[in-house]
Amino acid sequence: MKPIIDLGSELLFDRSRIVSPYVRLLLAAVGQEVARGSPWVSVNKRVLAVYPIPSELMVAGPQRRQVA
């Protein structure tokens, strides 16, 4: 499943797949949990547009998950 889902005016994020702890903290601050205990959080796009977040901090790619 995708870690980010576009719902039009909102984005759903799977916090467990976000690389940066700072971005996870930001999502916890400005977003709303979809369900208690779920890693999914809903964030309004207008609120999120205020924060410049580089895409490489958002989602872990396959190369970052490999353990040497």
The 8 nearest C-alpha neighbors of each residue, nearest first, counted from 0:
[[1, 2, 3, 4, 13, 16, 12, 11],
 [0, 2, 3, 4, 13, 12, 16, 11],
 [1, 3, 13, 12, 16, 0, 4, 58],
 [4, 2, 12, 1, 11, 13, 5, 10],
 [3, 5, 11, 10, 6, 1, 12, 2],
 [4, 6, 10, 7, 9, 11, 3, 8],
 [7, 5, 9, 10, 8, 4, 11, 41],
 [6, 8, 9, 5, 10, 44, 4, 43],
 [7, 9, 44, 6, 43, 10, 45, 5],
 [10, 8, 43, 44, 6, 42, 7, 5],
 [9, 11, 5, 42, 4, 6, 41, 12],
 [10, 12, 41, 4, 3, 40, 39, 42],
 [13, 11, 3, 40, 39, 14, 2, 10],
 [12, 14, 39, 2, 38, 15, 16, 3],
 [15, 13, 38, 17, 16, 12, 23, 39],
 [14, 16, 13, 17, 38, 39, 18, 23],
 [17, 15, 14, 13, 58, 59, 2, 18],
 [18, 16, 58, 57, 14, 15, 19, 59],
 [19, 17, 59, 56, 58, 57, 16, 20],
 [18, 20, 22, 21, 56, 17, 23, 57],
 [21, 19, 23, 22, 24, 18, 17, 25],
 [22, 20, 24, 19, 23, 25, 26, 18],
 [21, 23, 25, 19, 24, 20, 26, 57],
 [24, 22, 20, 26, 21, 25, 14, 27],
 [23, 25, 21, 27, 22, 26, 20, 28],
 [24, 26, 22, 28, 27, 23, 21, 29],
 [27, 25, 23, 30, 28, 29, 24, 22],
 [26, 28, 24, 25, 30, 29, 23, 31],
 [27, 29, 25, 26, 30, 24, 31, 23],
 [30, 28, 26, 27, 25, 42, 31, 46],
 [31, 29, 42, 26, 41, 27, 40, 28],
 [30, 32, 41, 40, 33, 42, 29, 27],
 [33, 31, 40, 34, 39, 41, 35, 30],
 [32, 34, 40, 39, 31, 41, 37, 35],
 [35, 33, 37, 32, 36, 39, 40, 38],
 [34, 36, 37, 32, 33, 38, 39, 31],
 [35, 37, 34, 38, 32, 39, 33, 40],
 [38, 36, 39, 34, 35, 33, 32, 40],
 [37, 39, 14, 13, 15, 40, 36, 32],
 [40, 38, 13, 37, 12, 33, 14, 32],
 [39, 41, 32, 12, 31, 33, 11, 30],
 [40, 42, 11, 31, 30, 10, 32, 33],
 [43, 41, 30, 10, 9, 44, 11, 40],
 [42, 44, 9, 46, 45, 8, 47, 10],
 [45, 43, 47, 9, 46, 8, 48, 42],
 [44, 46, 48, 47, 43, 49, 8, 9],
 [47, 45, 43, 44, 48, 49, 42, 29],
 [46, 48, 44, 49, 45, 50, 43, 42],
 [49, 47, 45, 50, 46, 44, 51, 43],
 [48, 50, 47, 46, 51, 45, 44, 52],
 [49, 51, 48, 47, 52, 46, 25, 53],
 [52, 50, 53, 49, 48, 47, 54, 22],
 [51, 53, 50, 54, 56, 57, 22, 55],
 [54, 52, 55, 56, 51, 57, 50, 22],
 [53, 55, 57, 56, 52, 58, 51, 59],
 [56, 54, 57, 53, 58, 59, 18, 52],
 [57, 55, 54, 19, 18, 53, 58, 52],
 [56, 58, 17, 54, 55, 18, 19, 59],
 [59, 57, 17, 18, 16, 56, 60, 55],
 [60, 58, 18, 63, 16, 17, 61, 57],
 [59, 61, 62, 63, 58, 64, 55, 18],
 [60, 62, 64, 63, 59, 65, 58, 66],
 [61, 63, 60, 64, 65, 59, 66, 67],
 [64, 62, 61, 60, 65, 59, 66, 18],
 [63, 65, 61, 62, 66, 60, 59, 67],
 [66, 64, 63, 62, 67, 61, 60, 59],
 [65, 67, 64, 63, 62, 61, 60, 59],
 [66, 65, 64, 63, 62, 61, 60, 59]]
